[in-house]
Amino acid sequence: MRARLAALRQAIRLNYGQKIYLIATLPLILAAAAIAVLVVHQSRELARREIAGLEAQLIAVKKEELRNYISLARTAFGGIYGNALPDDEAAKTEVAQILAAMLYGQDGYFFVYDYDGDNIVAPRQTWLINRNWAGLGDPEGTPVVDELIRIARQGGGYHSYIWPKPSTGEEAQMISYVVGLQDWRWAVGTGVFVDDILGSVAAARAETEERIGRTFRWIAAIAVGAVLLVFASGMGITIRERRLADAKLKKLTQRIIDTQEEERGRVARELHDSISQILVGVRYALELARRRLSLGDARAGESLTAGIDHLNGAIGEVRRISRDLRPGVLDDLGLGPALQTLTEEFSKRTGIATEFETVVFRNRLDQEAKIALYRIAQEAMTNVEKHSGAGRVRLLLRGHKLGAVMRIEDDGRGLAATRSGDAGLGLRNMTERMEQLGGSLRVLSSRSGTVIEAQVPLSHMLPPAGQTSRSKDSA
């Protein structure tokens, strides 16, 4: 089980590029989803209000129509009812006949119930006549006859219920308007079916839902297109950056190889030009001393002394080459003494006047920063010796609240007049060393000289050293 979980985690683990895509596309997807939900909600709410308003308006028109029908009916039998007594059966029969004859439309008619629930008039549904329907309700449980009688007793009003249509026999929603003839205890009314209104409302609602769905699909398509565009852009940028990184890596690898070969060639030349020649001189001196000893020549001691002197010179050369490859004083005493030794030996070797100045600061540099600054100083000194034609070099090392800075100044001809392949490669190496440390390298050059300033950030500073730290180990 643990192995499966580990395999699952490994499978869903994202690489750097996938994380970038996720970070770029996730807000876009969330924003598109939020916009879609908001648009759908607002559209549905607006459509609901509009459809509800339309339905209320259409029903209001139907209700007004029902009132007009009742007004016409009352006009038709008003004279008879107004002159009749409460027990005038002849007048009642005449009014019932008038109402039974007043048909309109396909399903329109007038109905009459007395207050006891007996049906008196129902011309399109004659099976209701002369039967008591008190307690009758529709299929949904809404009381019909009792509610119509209650409304008539109060003077008149509307009532909505489900009722079979005379033309088809199918049940549909009906709205009735009923008034009361209080002297005769009659409930007189008429109704209109609103299934056409409900159908129109349902069609409008379906059309609205279709529009909302179409809008949602458009938003989804736009969001998917945007995500694909971001993905394609990200892929293009990633491929381009990867190609650039591969090209830079190839150049860096080639530069490392060239630097290694250059260093090997320099060491080989040093060994051949200095150590090899000195050792050859030692061999000749020793051979001469041997021949003089075999002949009893008193000058054999001189030859041995010359051989020893040559051997001491070889030892010194070996130490110098070793110090150039990795100065031991940098590890033993620190950056300050190492730079002082470098400037002193540079002055002795080249005859160029050098000045070294350092300001003691308690924060010490870490090993990477020490090596980088020493190599930059070494490279700068080499460029001064080979290219600048300077007569004076000044090296300053100090610390400040943001880290440490090393400044190298010379009074040579400047980079514009001395630029060569070696000098350009040296400056590039300096810049790359500072970039690896998160620092910066600034080069200012003119005809009156060159200034190279290397800044090391505070992140490469160690905690303050104790009171027993060496005074010369300023870095």
C-alpha positions as CSV (number, residue, x, y, z in Angstrom):
1,M,0.0,0.0,0.0
2,R,2.8,2.4,0.9
3,A,4.5,1.5,-2.4
4,R,1.4,2.4,-4.3
5,L,1.0,5.7,-2.5
6,A,4.6,6.5,-3.1
7,A,4.1,5.7,-6.8
8,L,1.0,7.8,-7.0
9,R,2.8,10.8,-5.4
10,Q,5.6,10.3,-7.9
11,A,3.2,10.2,-10.7
12,I,1.4,13.4,-9.7
13,R,4.5,15.3,-8.8
14,L,4.8,18.4,-11.0
15,N,8.0,19.7,-12.5
16,Y,8.9,23.3,-12.6
17,G,7.3,24.0,-16.0
18,Q,4.1,22.3,-15.1
19,K,3.9,24.4,-11.9
20,I,4.4,27.6,-13.9
21,Y,1.5,26.5,-16.2
22,L,-0.7,25.7,-13.3
23,I,0.0,29.0,-11.6
24,A,-0.6,30.9,-14.9
25,T,-3.8,29.0,-15.9
26,L,-5.5,28.3,-12.5
27,P,-6.4,32.0,-11.8
28,L,-7.7,32.2,-15.4
29,I,-9.8,29.1,-15.0
30,L,-11.2,30.2,-11.6
31,A,-12.0,33.7,-13.0
32,A,-13.8,32.2,-16.0
33,A,-15.7,29.8,-13.8
34,A,-16.7,32.7,-11.4
35,I,-17.8,34.8,-14.4
36,A,-19.8,32.0,-15.8
37,V,-21.5,31.2,-12.5
38,L,-22.3,34.9,-12.0
39,V,-23.6,35.4,-15.5
40,V,-25.8,32.3,-15.3
41,H,-27.1,33.3,-11.9
42,Q,-27.8,36.9,-13.0
43,S,-29.4,35.8,-16.3
44,R,-31.6,33.3,-14.6
45,E,-32.7,35.8,-12.0
46,L,-33.4,38.4,-14.6
47,A,-35.3,35.9,-16.7
48,R,-37.3,34.7,-13.7
49,R,-38.4,38.2,-12.9
50,E,-39.2,39.0,-16.5
51,I,-41.2,35.7,-17.0
52,A,-43.0,36.3,-13.7
53,G,-43.9,39.8,-14.8
54,L,-45.1,38.5,-18.2
55,E,-47.2,35.8,-16.5
56,A,-48.7,38.3,-14.0
57,Q,-49.5,40.7,-16.9
58,L,-51.2,38.0,-19.0
59,I,-53.2,36.7,-16.1
60,A,-54.2,40.3,-15.2
61,V,-55.5,40.6,-18.7
62,K,-57.5,37.4,-18.3
63,K,-58.9,38.5,-15.0
64,E,-60.0,41.8,-16.5
65,E,-61.6,39.9,-19.3
66,L,-63.6,37.8,-16.7
67,R,-64.8,40.9,-15.0
68,N,-66.1,42.2,-18.3
69,Y,-67.9,39.0,-18.9
70,I,-69.6,39.1,-15.5
71,S,-70.5,42.8,-16.1
72,L,-72.2,41.8,-19.4
73,A,-74.1,39.0,-17.7
74,R,-75.3,41.2,-14.9
75,T,-76.5,43.7,-17.5
76,A,-78.4,40.9,-19.2
77,F,-80.3,39.7,-16.2
78,G,-80.1,42.9,-14.0
79,G,-83.6,44.1,-14.8
80,I,-85.1,40.7,-13.9
81,Y,-83.1,40.2,-10.7
82,G,-83.8,43.8,-9.6
83,N,-87.6,43.4,-9.8
84,A,-87.9,39.9,-8.4
85,L,-88.6,38.7,-4.9
86,P,-86.3,36.3,-3.1
87,D,-88.7,33.4,-3.7
88,D,-89.6,34.3,-7.3
89,E,-89.0,31.0,-9.0
90,A,-90.1,32.2,-12.4
91,A,-87.5,35.0,-12.4
92,K,-84.9,32.5,-11.2
93,T,-85.7,30.2,-14.1
94,E,-85.5,33.0,-16.6
95,V,-82.2,34.2,-15.3
96,A,-80.8,30.7,-15.4
97,Q,-81.9,30.3,-19.0
98,I,-80.2,33.6,-19.9
99,L,-76.9,32.5,-18.3
100,A,-77.1,29.1,-19.9
101,A,-77.4,30.7,-23.3
102,M,-74.4,33.0,-22.8
103,L,-71.6,30.9,-24.3
104,Y,-68.4,32.4,-25.7
105,G,-65.3,30.9,-27.2
106,Q,-64.6,27.2,-27.3
107,D,-64.7,26.6,-23.6
108,G,-66.3,29.8,-22.1
109,Y,-69.6,29.6,-20.2
110,F,-71.3,30.8,-17.0
111,F,-72.0,28.7,-14.0
112,V,-74.3,29.1,-11.0
113,Y,-74.2,27.4,-7.6
114,D,-76.6,28.1,-4.7
115,Y,-75.0,28.6,-1.3
116,D,-75.8,25.0,-0.3
117,G,-73.5,23.7,-3.1
118,D,-76.2,22.7,-5.7
119,N,-75.4,23.4,-9.3
120,I,-78.0,25.4,-11.2
121,V,-76.3,26.3,-14.4
122,A,-73.5,24.5,-16.3
123,P,-74.3,24.5,-20.0
124,R,-71.1,22.9,-21.2
125,Q,-70.9,20.4,-18.4
126,T,-74.6,19.4,-17.9
127,W,-73.7,16.4,-15.7
128,L,-73.1,19.0,-12.9
129,I,-76.7,20.4,-13.0
130,N,-79.1,19.7,-10.1
131,R,-76.4,17.9,-8.0
132,N,-74.8,19.0,-4.8
133,W,-71.0,19.6,-5.1
134,A,-70.2,20.9,-1.7
135,G,-66.7,19.8,-0.7
136,L,-65.6,19.2,-4.3
137,G,-61.8,19.8,-4.8
138,D,-59.4,19.6,-7.7
139,P,-56.7,16.8,-8.1
140,E,-54.2,18.9,-6.1
141,G,-56.6,19.1,-3.2
142,T,-57.7,22.8,-3.7
143,P,-61.4,23.3,-2.7
144,V,-63.5,24.4,-5.6
145,V,-67.2,24.8,-4.9
146,D,-66.9,25.7,-1.2
147,E,-64.3,28.4,-2.0
148,L,-66.4,29.8,-4.9
149,I,-69.4,30.1,-2.5
150,R,-67.3,31.7,0.2
151,I,-66.0,34.3,-2.2
152,A,-69.6,35.0,-3.5
153,R,-70.9,35.5,0.1
154,Q,-68.2,38.2,0.5
155,G,-69.3,40.0,-2.7
156,G,-67.0,38.6,-5.3
157,G,-63.5,37.7,-6.3
158,Y,-61.1,35.4,-8.2
159,H,-60.3,31.7,-7.6
160,S,-57.7,29.5,-9.4
161,Y,-58.0,25.7,-9.6
162,I,-57.6,22.7,-11.9
163,W,-60.8,21.9,-13.9
164,P,-61.5,19.7,-17.0
165,K,-61.8,21.6,-20.2
166,P,-65.2,21.1,-21.9
167,S,-63.7,20.8,-25.4
168,T,-61.2,18.1,-24.6
169,G,-62.0,16.8,-21.2
170,E,-58.3,17.3,-20.2
171,E,-57.6,19.0,-16.9
172,A,-56.0,22.4,-17.0
173,Q,-55.5,25.5,-14.8
174,M,-58.6,27.7,-14.6
175,I,-59.2,31.1,-13.2
176,S,-62.8,32.0,-12.2
177,Y,-64.4,35.2,-11.2
178,V,-67.5,34.8,-9.1
179,V,-70.1,37.3,-7.7
180,G,-72.9,36.7,-5.2
181,L,-76.7,37.4,-5.7
182,Q,-77.4,37.7,-2.1
183,D,-81.2,37.8,-2.4
184,W,-81.3,34.5,-4.2
185,R,-78.2,33.0,-2.4
186,W,-76.6,32.4,-5.8
187,A,-72.9,32.3,-6.7
188,V,-72.7,33.4,-10.4
189,G,-69.4,33.1,-12.1
190,T,-67.4,32.3,-15.2
191,G,-63.9,31.1,-15.9
192,V,-61.1,31.0,-18.4
193,F,-58.4,28.4,-18.8
194,V,-54.8,29.7,-18.6
195,D,-53.0,26.7,-20.0
196,D,-52.1,28.8,-23.1
197,I,-50.5,31.3,-20.8
198,L,-48.6,28.7,-18.9
199,G,-47.5,27.1,-22.2
200,S,-46.2,30.5,-23.4
201,V,-44.4,31.0,-20.0
202,A,-42.9,27.5,-20.2
203,A,-41.7,28.2,-23.8
204,A,-40.2,31.5,-22.7
205,R,-38.5,29.8,-19.8
206,A,-37.1,27.1,-22.0
207,E,-35.8,29.6,-24.5
208,T,-34.2,31.6,-21.7
209,E,-32.5,28.5,-20.4
210,E,-31.2,27.7,-23.9
211,R,-29.8,31.2,-24.2
212,I,-28.2,30.9,-20.8
213,G,-26.7,27.5,-21.8
214,R,-25.4,29.0,-25.0
215,T,-23.8,31.9,-23.1
216,F,-22.2,29.5,-20.7
217,R,-20.9,27.4,-23.6
218,W,-19.4,30.6,-25.2
219,I,-17.7,31.5,-21.9
220,A,-16.4,28.0,-21.5
221,A,-15.1,28.0,-25.1
222,I,-13.4,31.4,-24.6
223,A,-11.9,30.2,-21.3
224,V,-10.6,27.0,-22.9
225,G,-9.2,29.0,-25.8
226,A,-7.5,31.4,-23.4
227,V,-6.0,28.4,-21.4
228,L,-4.8,26.8,-24.6
229,L,-3.3,30.2,-25.7
230,V,-1.5,30.5,-22.3
231,F,-0.4,26.8,-22.6
232,A,0.9,27.4,-26.1
233,S,2.6,30.6,-25.1
234,G,4.1,28.9,-22.1
235,M,5.3,26.0,-24.2
236,G,6.8,28.4,-26.8
237,I,8.6,30.4,-24.1
238,T,9.7,27.2,-22.3
239,I,11.1,25.7,-25.5
240,R,12.8,29.0,-26.4
241,E,14.3,29.3,-22.9
242,R,15.4,25.7,-22.9
243,R,17.1,26.2,-26.2
244,L,18.8,29.3,-24.9
245,A,19.7,27.5,-21.7
246,D,21.1,24.6,-23.7
247,A,23.1,27.0,-25.9
248,K,24.4,28.8,-22.8
249,L,25.2,25.4,-21.2
250,K,27.1,24.3,-24.3
251,K,29.0,27.6,-24.3
252,L,29.8,27.3,-20.6
253,T,30.9,23.7,-21.0
254,Q,33.1,24.7,-23.9
255,R,34.5,27.6,-21.9
256,I,35.2,25.3,-18.9
257,I,37.0,22.9,-21.3
258,D,39.0,25.8,-22.8
259,T,39.8,27.2,-19.4
260,Q,41.0,23.8,-18.3
261,E,43.1,23.4,-21.4
262,E,44.4,26.9,-21.0
263,E,45.3,26.3,-17.4
264,R,47.0,23.0,-18.3
265,G,48.9,24.7,-21.1
266,R,50.0,27.4,-18.7
267,V,51.1,24.9,-16.1
268,A,52.9,22.9,-18.8
269,R,54.7,26.0,-20.0
270,E,55.6,27.0,-16.5
271,L,57.0,23.5,-15.9
272,H,58.9,23.5,-19.3
273,D,60.2,27.0,-19.2
274,S,61.2,27.2,-15.6
275,I,61.2,24.0,-13.7
276,S,62.5,21.9,-16.6
277,Q,65.3,24.3,-17.4
278,I,66.3,24.6,-13.8
279,L,66.4,20.9,-13.3
280,V,68.5,20.5,-16.4
281,G,71.0,23.0,-14.9
282,V,70.9,21.0,-11.6
283,R,71.7,17.9,-13.6
284,Y,74.6,19.5,-15.4
285,A,76.0,21.0,-12.2
286,L,75.8,17.6,-10.4
287,E,77.5,15.8,-13.4
288,L,80.2,18.4,-13.4
289,A,80.7,18.0,-9.7
290,R,81.0,14.2,-10.1
291,R,83.6,14.5,-12.8
292,R,85.6,17.0,-10.8
293,L,85.4,14.7,-7.7
294,S,86.7,11.8,-9.8
295,L,89.6,13.9,-11.0
296,G,90.3,15.3,-7.6
297,D,89.5,18.8,-8.8
298,A,89.1,21.3,-5.9
299,R,86.3,23.1,-7.8
300,A,83.8,20.2,-7.2
301,G,82.4,22.0,-4.2
302,E,81.6,25.0,-6.4
303,S,79.6,22.8,-8.8
304,L,77.7,21.2,-5.9
305,T,76.9,24.7,-4.5
306,A,75.6,25.8,-8.0
307,G,73.5,22.6,-8.2
308,I,72.0,23.3,-4.7
309,D,71.2,26.9,-5.8
310,H,69.5,25.7,-8.9
311,L,67.6,23.1,-6.9
312,N,66.4,25.8,-4.4
313,G,65.2,27.9,-7.4
314,A,63.2,24.9,-8.7
315,I,61.6,24.5,-5.3
316,G,60.7,28.2,-5.3
317,E,59.2,27.8,-8.8
318,V,57.1,24.8,-7.7
319,R,55.8,26.8,-4.7
320,R,54.9,29.7,-6.9
321,I,53.0,27.5,-9.4
322,S,51.3,25.8,-6.5
323,R,50.4,29.2,-5.0
324,D,49.0,30.4,-8.3
325,L,46.8,27.3,-8.5
326,R,45.6,27.4,-4.9
327,P,47.2,30.0,-2.5
328,G,47.7,28.4,0.9
329,V,47.8,31.7,2.6
330,L,44.1,32.2,1.6
331,D,43.1,29.1,3.6
332,D,45.5,29.8,6.5
333,L,45.3,33.5,7.1
334,G,42.4,34.7,5.1
335,L,41.6,37.0,2.2
336,G,43.4,40.1,3.4
337,P,46.9,38.6,3.8
338,A,46.4,36.6,0.6
339,L,45.6,39.8,-1.4
340,Q,48.6,41.5,0.2
341,T,50.9,38.7,-0.8
342,L,49.4,38.8,-4.3
343,T,50.1,42.5,-4.7
344,E,53.6,42.2,-3.3
345,E,54.6,39.4,-5.6
346,F,52.9,41.1,-8.6
347,S,55.0,44.3,-7.9
348,K,58.2,42.2,-7.6
349,R,57.5,40.3,-10.8
350,T,56.3,43.2,-13.0
351,G,57.9,46.2,-11.4
352,I,54.5,48.0,-11.3
353,A,54.0,50.0,-8.2
354,T,51.1,48.4,-6.1
355,E,49.2,49.7,-3.1
356,F,47.0,47.5,-1.0
357,E,44.5,48.9,1.6
358,T,42.0,47.1,3.7
359,V,39.6,48.2,6.4
360,V,39.2,45.8,9.3
361,F,35.6,44.7,9.7
362,R,34.2,42.1,12.1
363,N,32.0,40.3,9.6
364,R,34.0,37.7,7.8
365,L,33.4,36.4,4.3
366,D,32.5,32.7,3.6
367,Q,34.9,30.5,1.7
368,E,33.2,30.9,-1.7
369,A,33.3,34.7,-1.5
370,K,37.0,34.7,-0.5
371,I,37.9,32.4,-3.4
372,A,35.8,34.5,-5.9
373,L,37.3,37.8,-4.8
374,Y,40.9,36.4,-4.8
375,R,40.4,35.0,-8.4
376,I,38.9,38.3,-9.5
377,A,41.9,40.2,-8.1
378,Q,44.3,37.6,-9.7
379,E,42.5,37.9,-13.1
380,A,42.5,41.7,-12.9
381,M,46.3,41.8,-12.1
382,T,46.9,39.5,-15.0
383,N,45.0,41.8,-17.4
384,V,46.9,44.8,-16.0
385,E,50.2,43.1,-16.6
386,K,49.4,41.9,-20.1
387,H,47.3,44.6,-21.6
388,S,47.1,47.9,-19.7
389,G,50.6,49.3,-19.7
390,A,49.9,50.7,-16.2
391,G,52.5,52.1,-13.9
392,R,50.5,51.9,-10.7
393,V,47.8,49.6,-9.3
394,R,45.7,50.2,-6.2
395,L,43.6,47.5,-4.5
396,L,41.0,48.3,-1.8
397,L,39.1,45.8,0.3
398,R,36.5,46.9,2.8
399,G,33.1,45.9,4.4
400,H,29.9,47.9,4.6
401,K,26.4,47.3,5.9
402,L,25.3,45.6,2.7
403,G,28.2,43.2,2.4
404,A,31.8,43.7,1.1
405,V,33.4,45.5,-1.8
406,M,36.8,45.0,-3.5
407,R,38.0,47.8,-5.8
408,I,41.0,47.6,-8.2
409,E,42.3,50.7,-9.9
410,D,45.1,51.2,-12.5
411,D,46.4,54.1,-14.5
412,G,46.7,52.2,-17.8
413,R,45.3,52.8,-21.3
414,G,41.8,51.6,-20.5
415,L,39.8,48.7,-21.9
416,A,38.9,50.3,-25.2
417,A,42.6,50.6,-26.2
418,T,43.6,47.2,-24.8
419,R,40.6,45.0,-25.5
420,S,41.7,41.5,-26.5
421,G,40.2,38.0,-26.4
422,D,42.0,37.2,-23.2
423,A,40.9,40.4,-21.5
424,G,37.3,39.9,-22.6
425,L,37.3,36.3,-21.3
426,G,38.7,37.4,-18.1
427,L,36.0,40.0,-17.5
428,R,33.4,37.4,-18.4
429,N,34.8,35.0,-15.8
430,M,34.8,37.8,-13.2
431,T,31.1,38.6,-14.0
432,E,30.1,35.0,-13.8
433,R,31.8,34.5,-10.4
434,M,29.9,37.5,-9.0
435,E,26.6,36.3,-10.5
436,Q,27.1,32.9,-8.8
437,L,27.4,34.7,-5.5
438,G,24.4,37.0,-6.2
439,G,26.7,40.0,-6.3
440,S,27.7,42.4,-9.0
441,L,30.7,43.5,-11.0
442,R,31.1,47.1,-12.2
443,V,33.8,48.1,-14.7
444,L,34.6,51.7,-15.4
445,S,37.2,52.4,-18.1
446,S,38.7,55.5,-19.8
447,R,41.9,56.6,-21.3
448,S,43.3,57.4,-17.9
449,G,42.7,54.0,-16.4
450,T,40.3,51.2,-15.4
451,V,38.3,50.6,-12.2
452,I,36.9,47.2,-11.4
453,E,34.6,47.0,-8.4
454,A,33.2,43.7,-7.1
455,Q,30.3,43.7,-4.6
456,V,29.5,40.7,-2.4
457,P,26.1,40.6,-0.8
458,L,25.5,40.4,2.9
459,S,24.3,36.8,2.6
460,H,27.9,35.7,2.2
461,M,29.0,37.4,5.4
462,L,29.6,35.2,8.5
463,P,28.6,36.3,12.0
464,P,31.0,38.7,13.7
465,A,34.3,37.1,14.8
466,G,35.4,37.1,18.4
467,Q,38.0,39.4,20.0
468,T,40.8,36.8,19.3
469,S,40.5,37.0,15.5
470,R,43.7,38.1,13.8
471,S,43.9,41.8,13.1
472,K,45.2,41.2,9.6
473,D,42.4,38.8,8.6
474,S,40.1,41.6,7.7
475,A,37.9,39.4,5.5
